[in-house]
């Protein structure tokens, strides 16, 4: 009996594991060069697919920064400690 069928995953292919690994790498912040090296590709096209798929990470980063700043504001009695101030 086929191992995939025994696992209850009909239609599951080895390539699916590769795709999952590449998605996890992209989600963890791997850049194009790192993805290309992991995939064994010398063309950026395939790596761009994974980079594009995780562009929502920008929103997650922005939301995390907002939460940090809001927490600082909540802890600040005067409302200005920890504020970002331009220099120069």
Secondary structure, DSSP 4 states (H G I P E B T S, - for coil): --HHHHTT-TT--HHHHHHHHHHHHHHTT--HHHHHHHHT-SSHHHHHHHHHHTTTHHHHHHHHHHHHHHHHHHH-SSS-TT------
